[in-house]
Amino acid sequence: MGLLDKLLGRSKKAAGDMTGDSSMQREGAAQERQGAAEDSAAKHEEMAQDKRNEAAEARAEREHS
């Protein structure tokens, strides 16, 4: 969803720039930041899950050794 929010936000911001609508510019910028934050959170959650999986595999190897 983050990528979609970033794209929609960028579009709103551009539309606000073209029309001179500062509230639309702010709304678009906020939506773009939100999308970037969601992407970052998803990336970090994936990295955390990878580390949890590695730890579980290491634990299983130690128990079976």
C-alpha positions as CSV (number, residue, x, y, z in Angstrom):
1,M,0.0,0.0,0.0
2,G,2.9,2.3,0.6
3,L,3.9,2.6,-3.0
4,L,0.3,3.4,-4.0
5,D,0.1,6.1,-1.3
6,K,3.4,7.6,-2.5
7,L,2.2,7.7,-6.1
8,L,-1.2,9.2,-5.2
9,G,0.5,11.7,-2.9
10,R,2.9,12.8,-5.5
11,S,0.0,13.2,-8.0
12,K,-2.0,15.3,-5.5
13,K,1.0,17.4,-4.8
14,A,1.6,18.0,-8.5
15,A,-2.1,18.8,-9.0
16,G,-1.9,21.3,-6.1
17,D,1.2,22.8,-7.7
18,M,-0.5,23.2,-11.0
19,T,-3.7,24.7,-9.6
20,G,-2.0,26.7,-6.8
21,D,-4.0,24.8,-4.2
22,S,-1.8,24.8,-1.1
23,S,-4.0,22.5,0.9
24,M,-3.9,19.9,-1.9
25,Q,-0.1,20.3,-2.0
26,R,0.2,19.7,1.8
27,E,-2.2,16.7,1.6
28,G,-0.3,15.2,-1.2
29,A,3.1,15.7,0.6
30,A,1.6,14.1,3.7
31,Q,0.3,11.1,1.8
32,E,3.6,10.7,0.1
33,R,5.4,10.7,3.4
34,Q,3.0,8.2,4.8
35,G,3.6,5.9,1.9
36,A,7.3,6.1,2.4
37,A,6.9,5.4,6.1
38,E,4.8,2.3,5.3
39,D,7.4,1.0,2.8
40,S,10.1,1.5,5.4
41,A,8.1,-0.2,8.1
42,A,7.4,-3.2,5.9
43,K,11.0,-3.5,4.9
44,H,12.1,-3.4,8.6
45,E,9.4,-6.0,9.5
46,E,10.7,-8.3,6.8
47,M,14.3,-7.9,8.0
48,A,13.1,-8.7,11.6
49,Q,11.2,-11.8,10.4
50,D,14.4,-12.9,8.6
51,K,16.4,-12.6,11.8
52,R,13.7,-14.4,13.8
53,N,13.8,-17.3,11.2
54,E,17.7,-17.4,11.4
55,A,17.5,-17.5,15.2
56,A,15.0,-20.4,15.1
57,E,17.1,-22.3,12.6
58,A,20.2,-21.8,14.8
59,R,18.3,-22.9,17.9
60,A,17.0,-26.0,16.1
61,E,20.6,-26.9,14.9
62,R,21.9,-26.6,18.4
63,E,19.2,-28.8,19.8
64,H,19.8,-31.5,17.2
65,S,23.6,-31.5,17.6
